[in-house]
Amino acid sequence: MTYARLLAVALFALPAALPALSTGTGVAFAATSPASPLSGAWKGKIDGLYDVEVSLTLQGTRVTGLTRFAQKDFPVSGTWDAARNLVTYSFKYFDGRTNTVKATLKGNTLNGAYTWSKGKPGTMTLTRVASGAAAGSDKAAAYVMTGTVRNDKGSPIAGVEVFADHTAFYNMNAVGKTDAQGRYRIPLAQQPGTWNAGAYLRGEVGGQPFEVRLSPDNDTPFDGSKGAVRNFTYKASNAPSGKVYTYLSHSNVEVDYDQLEFIFTPDGPNAAGSTAPFSVKNKPGYGMPDVPLGRYKVSATQVLNGVKQPLLLSSRGQQKASLSVLATFTYDSHYGQTLELFLENP
């Protein structure tokens, strides 16, 4: 049995406690606010005759999205007046005319009118698509990349930045963001050649920002003239992680590193989206790698002289030793994301 008695780590040098993360808030992904009354997919009629599909994303008072009309996609932009439940947006038709739509939201219906820069005004009525599918997102269309971003439990993720890069032309790319249903639709430049798809998920957990590059479920380059559906899945294995370092609080601490085990209980979902406790046994070497970023309640036990016993722990944020300590990762420019624990005997 191997015992270690190391020099004390000076606790007086510890910084002030880190700010707390409210329990149950979960992983705070960028732009993952609750679904807005406007964001999502809509279908309806122009002048009561012509089919139209619209996908809208609301961020603050800014409205973006796509209108699909006459089998073509047109980017839209506009504003949302919450006090009046009024959306106003415009798009440019293929012949250069600008179409401005003003519609009032009532329940799951948008009723309003459109005005052409050249031509007579008309009526437009839209109804929310119950499934939440973005307009035309289930089928490939020429010079359009579309799809969905979900986690490995099937839940949609909003606010993910999705992009398409042309494989031949330098700095030719197209970028979009997922809506409240995790859907996106990106018009592509009408140039010959193929495109690659990618995405970035940015978020915050335990007070620490992170960025994860996502690869599509199908990473084959696609012909822009045919378009493509490219879906993404954020898996637990994609979750950003850090390393846990342990130190002895003073020189009289007795620890058997071969029999040392830690229990991590997430204080709210960690970067992998889990709240389930998990155990990590001490490994040879310096530090315990690959622990998902998050804020944890940590406890520790060891078997010493054949008897299993708990250890007292303290952390950067909780300097008073106890059987369970609250700890979170912090970023170090040399070591990356680290979580530090200080051990002592009861």
Backbone hydrogen bonds in HBPLUS format (Angstrom, degrees):
<---DONOR---> <-ACCEPTOR-->    atom                        ^
c    i                          cat <-CA-CA->   ^        H-A-AA   ^      H-
h    n   atom  resd res      DA  || num        DHA   H-A  angle D-A-AA Bond
n    s   type  num  typ     dist DA aas  dist angle  dist       angle   num
A0004-ALA N   A0255-VAL O   3.22 MM 251  5.83 148.1  2.33 153.9 163.2     1
A0013-ALA N   A0010-ALA O   3.40 MM   3  6.04 165.4  2.42 111.0 115.3     2
A0014-LEU N   A0011-LEU O   3.02 MM   3  5.51 169.8  2.03 120.2 122.3     3
A0025-THR N   A0022-SER O   3.39 MM   3  6.01 157.0  2.45 137.0 134.6     4
A0029-PHE N   A0027-VAL O   3.06 MM   2  5.85 124.7  2.38 108.8  93.2     5
A0028-ALA N   A0204-GLU O   2.77 MM 176  4.93 146.2  1.88 175.1 163.7     6
A0204-GLU N   A0028-ALA O   2.88 MM 176  4.93 126.6  2.17 108.3 124.5     7
A0030-ALA N   A0202-ARG O   2.63 MM 172  5.50 172.4  1.64 151.1 148.8     8
A0040-GLY N   A0056-LEU O   2.80 MM  16  5.41 158.9  1.84 152.2 152.1     9
A0056-LEU N   A0040-GLY O   2.89 MM  16  5.41 161.9  1.93 161.6 160.1    10
A0129-VAL N   A0041-ALA O   2.84 MM  88  5.44 172.6  1.85 138.6 138.9    11
A0042-TRP N   A0054-VAL O   2.71 MM  12  5.03 149.9  1.79 161.1 168.0    12
A0054-VAL N   A0042-TRP O   2.86 MM  12  5.03 166.7  1.88 140.8 144.4    13
A0043-LYS N   A0127-THR O   2.94 MM  84  5.38 160.6  1.97 145.2 149.4    14
A0127-THR N   A0043-LYS O   2.68 MM  84  5.38 161.1  1.71 149.3 153.6    15
A0044-GLY N   A0052-VAL O   2.95 MM   8  5.44 151.1  2.03 162.8 163.4    16
A0052-VAL N   A0044-GLY O   3.08 MM   8  5.44 148.4  2.19 136.4 135.1    17
A0045-LYS N   A0125-THR O   2.97 MM  80  5.57 142.3  2.11 151.7 161.9    18
A0125-THR N   A0045-LYS O   3.10 MM  80  5.57 161.7  2.14 157.1 162.9    19
A0046-ILE N   A0050-TYR O   2.75 MM   4  5.00 148.0  1.85 139.0 150.1    20
A0049-LEU N   A0046-ILE O   2.99 MM   3  5.86 168.6  2.00 127.6 128.7    21
A0050-TYR N   A0046-ILE O   3.10 MM   4  5.00 166.5  2.12 146.1 143.8    22
A0047-ASP N   A0123-THR O   2.77 MM  76  4.85 169.1  1.78 140.2 143.9    23
A0053-GLU N   A0068-ARG O   3.06 MM  15  5.02 160.5  2.10 142.7 148.3    24
A0068-ARG N   A0053-GLU O   2.68 MM  15  5.02 171.8  1.68 158.9 160.4    25
A0055-SER N   A0066-LEU O   2.87 MM  11  5.28 162.2  1.90 155.8 161.5    26
A0066-LEU N   A0055-SER O   2.95 MM  11  5.28 147.0  2.06 141.1 151.8    27
A0057-THR N   A0064-THR O   2.78 MM   7  5.35 150.0  1.87 161.0 161.3    28
A0064-THR N   A0057-THR O   3.08 MM   7  5.35 160.4  2.12 147.7 153.8    29
A0059-GLN N   A0062-ARG O   3.00 MM   3  5.36 167.6  2.01 158.3 162.2    30
A0062-ARG N   A0059-GLN O   3.08 MM   3  5.36 153.3  2.15 131.0 128.3    31
A0080-TRP N   A0061-THR O   2.85 MM  19  4.89 137.2  2.03 136.5 142.9    32
A0063-VAL N   A0078-GLY O   2.99 MM  15  4.89 167.4  2.00 125.5 122.9    33
A0078-GLY N   A0063-VAL O   2.84 MM  15  4.89 141.3  1.99 145.6 144.9    34
A0076-VAL N   A0065-GLY O   2.95 MM  11  5.22 163.9  1.97 127.0 128.2    35
A0067-THR N   A0074-PHE O   2.86 MM   7  5.13 157.9  1.91 141.2 148.2    36
A0074-PHE N   A0067-THR O   2.79 MM   7  5.13 150.8  1.87 146.6 156.5    37
A0069-PHE N   A0072-LYS O   2.89 MM   3  5.43 148.0  1.99 158.4 161.4    38
A0072-LYS N   A0069-PHE O   3.03 MM   3  5.43 146.6  2.14 110.6 119.8    39
A0077-SER N   A0090-SER O   3.22 MM  13  5.76 150.4  2.31 149.0 157.4    40
A0090-SER N   A0077-SER O   2.93 MM  13  5.76 159.5  1.97 151.3 152.2    41
A0079-THR N   A0088-THR O   2.79 MM   9  5.45 149.5  1.88 156.5 164.1    42
A0088-THR N   A0079-THR O   3.00 MM   9  5.45 168.5  2.01 158.7 161.6    43
A0081-ASP N   A0086-LEU O   2.80 MM   5  5.07 170.9  1.81 158.8 161.7    44
A0084-ARG N   A0081-ASP O   3.21 MM   3  5.59 134.1  2.43 105.1 116.1    45
A0085-ASN N   A0081-ASP O   2.82 MM   4  5.70 112.0  2.29 140.4 159.6    46
A0086-LEU N   A0081-ASP O   3.04 MM   5  5.07 157.4  2.10 140.7 142.8    47
A0105-LEU N   A0085-ASN O   2.83 MM  20  5.39 163.9  1.86 158.0 163.5    48
A0087-VAL N   A0103-ALA O   2.94 MM  16  5.49 169.6  1.95 166.0 166.9    49
A0103-ALA N   A0087-VAL O   2.99 MM  16  5.49 162.0  2.02 156.0 161.9    50
A0089-TYR N   A0101-VAL O   2.98 MM  12  5.38 153.7  2.05 146.2 154.7    51
A0101-VAL N   A0089-TYR O   2.72 MM  12  5.38 172.6  1.72 172.8 173.5    52
A0091-PHE N   A0099-ASN O   2.98 MM   8  5.44 148.0  2.08 146.5 156.8    53
A0099-ASN N   A0091-PHE O   2.82 MM   8  5.44 177.9  1.82 167.5 167.6    54
A0093-TYR N   A0097-ARG O   2.71 MM   4  5.28 157.1  1.76 170.1 170.6    55
A0096-GLY N   A0093-TYR O   2.92 MM   3  5.42 159.6  1.96 122.4 124.7    56
A0117-SER N   A0098-THR O   2.93 MM  19  5.34 127.6  2.21 142.9 157.5    57
A0100-THR N   A0115-THR O   2.99 MM  15  5.24 166.7  2.01 143.7 147.4    58
A0115-THR N   A0100-THR O   2.84 MM  15  5.24 145.2  1.96 141.0 152.6    59
A0102-LYS N   A0113-ALA O   2.95 MM  11  5.61 166.1  1.97 168.5 173.2    60
A0113-ALA N   A0102-LYS O   2.91 MM  11  5.61 148.5  2.01 155.7 158.8    61
A0104-THR N   A0111-ASN O   2.79 MM   7  5.40 162.6  1.82 149.2 144.9    62
A0111-ASN N   A0104-THR O   3.11 MM   7  5.40 162.3  2.14 144.6 144.6    63
A0106-LYS N   A0109-THR O   2.89 MM   3  5.40 165.3  1.91 162.9 167.7    64
A0109-THR N   A0106-LYS O   3.14 MM   3  5.40 150.6  2.23 117.5 126.5    65
A0128-ARG N   A0108-ASN O   2.94 MM  20  5.33 164.6  1.97 150.0 153.1    66
A0110-LEU N   A0126-LEU O   2.81 MM  16  4.95 164.6  1.83 143.9 148.6    67
A0126-LEU N   A0110-LEU O   2.82 MM  16  4.95 163.9  1.85 149.1 154.3    68
A0112-GLY N   A0124-MET O   2.99 MM  12  5.43 150.0  2.09 165.7 170.0    69
A0124-MET N   A0112-GLY O   3.02 MM  12  5.43 161.8  2.05 132.4 130.1    70
A0114-TYR N   A0122-GLY O   2.97 MM   8  5.44 154.8  2.04 130.9 138.2    71
A0122-GLY N   A0114-TYR O   3.03 MM   8  5.44 158.0  2.08 146.5 152.7    72
A0132-GLY N   A0129-VAL O   3.00 MM   3  5.55 153.2  2.07 116.4 124.7    73
A0137-SER N   A0134-ALA O   3.00 MM   3  5.23 168.5  2.01 131.3 128.6    74
A0139-LYS N   A0136-GLY O   3.46 MM   3  6.01 171.3  2.47 115.8 118.0    75
A0144-VAL N   A0141-ALA O   3.16 MM   3  5.51 131.6  2.41 146.1 135.0    76
A0143-TYR N   A0224-GLY O   2.75 MM  81  4.97 146.5  1.86 165.5 168.0    77
A0188-LEU N   A0143-TYR O   2.84 MM  45  4.88 162.8  1.87 137.8 134.3    78
A0228-ALA N   A0144-VAL O   3.16 MM  84  6.71 154.7  2.22 152.8 156.9    79
A0145-MET N   A0186-ILE O   2.96 MM  41  5.20 164.2  1.98 147.7 151.2    80
A0186-ILE N   A0145-MET O   2.77 MM  41  5.20 171.5  1.77 160.6 163.7    81
A0146-THR N   A0228-ALA O   3.07 MM  82  6.54 159.1  2.11 155.6 162.2    82
A0230-ARG N   A0146-THR O   2.79 MM  84  6.12 155.4  1.85 159.0 165.9    83
A0147-GLY N   A0184-TYR O   3.29 MM  37  5.72 152.1  2.37 147.4 143.7    84
A0184-TYR N   A0147-GLY O   3.06 MM  37  5.72 149.4  2.16 154.0 153.3    85
A0232-PHE N   A0148-THR O   2.87 MM  84  6.29 161.8  1.90 158.4 162.8    86
A0149-VAL N   A0182-GLY O   2.80 MM  33  5.13 151.0  1.88 141.6 151.3    87
A0157-ILE N   A0149-VAL O   3.03 MM   8  5.84 152.6  2.11 150.9 146.3    88
A0150-ARG N   A0232-PHE O   3.06 MM  82  6.46 160.2  2.10 149.8 152.2    89
A0234-TYR N   A0150-ARG O   2.76 MM  84  6.19 159.6  1.80 150.4 157.0    90
A0151-ASN N   A0155-SER O   2.89 MM   4  5.54 151.7  1.97 150.3 158.0    91
A0154-GLY N   A0151-ASN O   2.93 MM   3  5.39 164.1  1.95 118.7 122.5    92
A0152-ASP N   A0234-TYR O   3.14 MM  82  6.05 124.5  2.47 151.9 140.7    93
A0159-GLY N   A0178-THR O   3.11 MM  19  5.07 167.0  2.12 125.5 124.6    94
A0178-THR N   A0160-VAL O   3.07 MM  18  5.37 146.0  2.19 136.5 146.8    95
A0161-GLU N   A0200-TYR O   3.10 MM  39  5.24 146.8  2.21 165.7 157.1    96
A0200-TYR N   A0161-GLU O   2.78 MM  39  5.24 155.5  1.84 151.7 160.2    97
A0162-VAL N   A0176-GLY O   2.82 MM  14  5.32 159.4  1.86 147.3 153.6    98
A0176-GLY N   A0162-VAL O   2.84 MM  14  5.32 159.3  1.89 159.5 163.5    99
A0163-PHE N   A0198-GLY O   2.89 MM  35  5.44 171.2  1.90 148.0 148.5   100
A0198-GLY N   A0163-PHE O   3.03 MM  35  5.44 149.3  2.13 155.9 154.8   101
A0164-ALA N   A0174-ALA O   2.86 MM  10  5.26 148.8  1.95 150.8 159.0   102
A0174-ALA N   A0164-ALA O   2.94 MM  10  5.26 147.3  2.05 145.1 154.6   103
A0165-ASP N   A0196-ASN O   2.89 MM  31  5.24 154.2  1.95 146.1 154.1   104
A0196-ASN N   A0165-ASP O   2.83 MM  31  5.24 158.5  1.88 148.3 154.2   105
A0166-HIS N   A0172-MET O   2.96 MM   6  5.62 173.5  1.96 171.9 169.8   106
A0167-THR N   A0194-THR O   2.94 MM  27  5.77 171.5  1.95 149.9 149.5   107
A0179-ASP N   A0183-ARG O   2.77 MM   4  5.44 150.1  1.86 146.9 154.7   108
A0182-GLY N   A0179-ASP O   2.89 MM   3  5.17 161.5  1.92 117.6 120.1   109
A0191-GLN N   A0189-ALA O   2.80 MM   2  5.58 133.4  2.01 108.4  93.7   110
A0224-GLY N   A0193-GLY O   3.14 MM  31  6.29 170.5  2.15 158.7 160.9   111
A0195-TRP N   A0222-PHE O   2.84 MM  27  5.40 145.6  1.96 143.3 153.8   112
A0222-PHE N   A0195-TRP O   3.01 MM  27  5.40 153.5  2.08 145.7 150.2   113
A0199-ALA N   A0214-LEU O   3.29 MM  15  5.05 136.4  2.50 147.4 144.4   114
A0214-LEU N   A0199-ALA O   2.80 MM  15  5.05 169.4  1.81 142.0 145.7   115
A0201-LEU N   A0212-VAL O   2.89 MM  11  5.19 166.9  1.91 154.8 157.7   116
A0212-VAL N   A0201-LEU O   2.85 MM  11  5.19 157.0  1.90 147.6 155.5   117
A0203-GLY N   A0210-PHE O   3.06 MM   7  5.48 160.9  2.10 144.3 149.3   118
A0210-PHE N   A0203-GLY O   2.87 MM   7  5.48 150.5  1.96 144.8 144.6   119
A0205-VAL N   A0208-GLN O   3.06 MM   3  5.40 159.4  2.10 138.5 139.8   120
A0208-GLN N   A0205-VAL O   3.00 MM   3  5.40 166.9  2.02 115.2 119.1   121
A0217-ASP N   A0231-ASN O   2.78 MM  14  5.76 164.8  1.80 160.6 163.5   122
A0226-LYS N   A0223-ASP O   2.99 MM   3  5.50 151.2  2.07 113.8 122.5   123
A0227-GLY N   A0223-ASP O   3.05 MM   4  6.25 133.7  2.27 144.7 158.2   124
A0227-GLY N   A0224-GLY O   3.19 MM   3  4.92 130.3  2.45  90.2 103.6   125
A0238-ASN N   A0235-LYS O   2.80 MM   3  5.18 149.0  1.90 108.8 119.1   126
A0239-ALA N   A0236-ALA O   3.09 MM   3  5.28 152.8  2.16 104.3 112.7   127
A0293-LEU N   A0240-PRO O   3.05 MM  53  6.14 169.6  2.06 145.7 144.2   128
A0242-GLY N   A0291-VAL O   2.89 MM  49  5.45 157.6  1.94 143.4 146.8   129
A0291-VAL N   A0242-GLY O   3.12 MM  49  5.45 171.4  2.13 156.2 154.3   130
A0243-LYS N   A0337-GLN O   3.03 MM  94  6.48 159.1  2.07 154.7 154.0   131
A0339-LEU N   A0243-LYS O   3.01 MM  96  6.36 147.3  2.12 148.7 152.2   132
A0244-VAL N   A0288-MET O   2.81 MM  44  4.92 165.0  1.83 138.9 141.7   133
A0288-MET N   A0244-VAL O   2.72 MM  44  4.92 156.4  1.78 141.7 149.8   134
A0245-TYR N   A0339-LEU O   2.84 MM  94  6.20 157.1  1.89 155.4 163.2   135
A0341-LEU N   A0245-TYR O   2.90 MM  96  6.29 156.1  1.96 159.6 167.6   136
A0247-TYR N   A0341-LEU O   2.89 MM  94  6.31 145.7  2.01 153.9 165.1   137
A0343-LEU N   A0247-TYR O   2.77 MM  96  6.12 163.8  1.80 160.0 164.4   138
A0249-SER N   A0343-LEU O   2.86 MM  94  5.52 168.7  1.87 157.4 153.6   139
A0253-VAL N   A0250-HIS O   3.38 MM   3  6.02 164.6  2.41 120.7 121.2   140
A0259-GLN N   A0256-ASP O   2.98 MM   3  5.56 155.2  2.04 116.7 124.2   141
A0282-ASN N   A0260-LEU O   2.93 MM  22  5.50 178.0  1.93 153.0 152.7   142
A0261-GLU N   A0301-THR O   2.92 MM  40  5.47 162.2  1.96 163.5 164.4   143
A0301-THR N   A0261-GLU O   2.93 MM  40  5.47 157.9  1.98 155.9 163.2   144
A0262-PHE N   A0280-VAL O   2.87 MM  18  5.21 167.1  1.89 144.6 149.0   145
A0280-VAL N   A0262-PHE O   2.81 MM  18  5.21 154.6  1.87 148.2 155.7   146
A0263-ILE N   A0299-SER O   2.86 MM  36  5.28 163.6  1.89 145.9 149.7   147
A0299-SER N   A0263-ILE O   3.10 MM  36  5.28 154.3  2.17 142.4 150.4   148
A0264-PHE N   A0278-PHE O   2.79 MM  14  5.42 172.1  1.80 170.4 167.9   149
A0278-PHE N   A0264-PHE O   2.94 MM  14  5.42 151.9  2.02 144.4 153.1   150
A0265-THR N   A0297-LYS O   2.95 MM  32  5.11 159.6  1.99 146.0 152.4   151
A0297-LYS N   A0265-THR O   2.86 MM  32  5.11 161.8  1.89 144.2 149.2   152
A0267-ASP N   A0295-ARG O   2.68 MM  28  5.43 173.8  1.68 154.9 152.6   153
A0270-ASN N   A0274-SER O   3.02 MM   4  5.58 155.5  2.08 140.8 143.9   154
A0273-GLY N   A0270-ASN O   2.76 MM   3  5.16 159.9  1.80 117.3 122.9   155
A0271-ALA N   A0293-LEU O   2.80 MM  22  5.29 158.7  1.84 166.2 164.9   156
A0296-TYR N   A0327-ALA O   2.80 MM  31  5.39 169.1  1.81 170.7 170.2   157
A0327-ALA N   A0296-TYR O   2.81 MM  31  5.39 162.3  1.84 158.4 164.4   158
A0298-VAL N   A0325-VAL O   2.77 MM  27  5.25 163.9  1.79 151.4 154.7   159
A0325-VAL N   A0298-VAL O   2.92 MM  27  5.25 160.1  1.96 144.0 147.8   160
A0311-LEU N   A0300-ALA O   2.99 MM  11  5.52 148.4  2.09 145.2 140.4   161
A0302-GLN N   A0309-GLN O   2.93 MM   7  5.61 154.2  1.99 156.6 164.6   162
A0309-GLN N   A0302-GLN O   2.81 MM   7  5.61 164.4  1.83 168.6 173.4   163
A0304-LEU N   A0307-VAL O   2.84 MM   3  5.26 155.6  1.90 149.5 141.7   164
A0307-VAL N   A0304-LEU O   3.05 MM   3  5.26 161.6  2.08 108.5 114.4   165
A0312-LEU N   A0344-GLU O   2.87 MM  32  5.20 161.6  1.90 167.4 165.8   166
A0344-GLU N   A0312-LEU O   3.04 MM  32  5.20 138.5  2.22 146.3 147.3   167
A0313-LEU N   A0322-SER O   2.76 MM   9  5.42 168.8  1.77 149.0 150.1   168
A0322-SER N   A0313-LEU O   2.89 MM   9  5.42 150.2  1.98 141.1 146.2   169
A0314-SER N   A0342-PHE O   3.02 MM  28  5.13 136.3  2.21 136.4 147.2   170
A0342-PHE N   A0314-SER O   2.93 MM  28  5.13 159.8  1.97 147.2 148.0   171
A0315-SER N   A0318-GLN O   2.80 MM   3  4.96 168.0  1.82 131.7 135.9   172
A0330-THR N   A0338-THR O   2.84 MM   8  5.50 156.1  1.90 151.9 157.0   173
A0338-THR N   A0330-THR O   2.84 MM   8  5.50 169.0  1.85 158.7 159.5   174
A0332-ASP N   A0336-GLY O   2.68 MM   4  4.74 155.2  1.74 126.0 134.9   175
A0336-GLY N   A0332-ASP O   2.70 MM   4  4.74 142.2  1.84 141.5 143.2   176
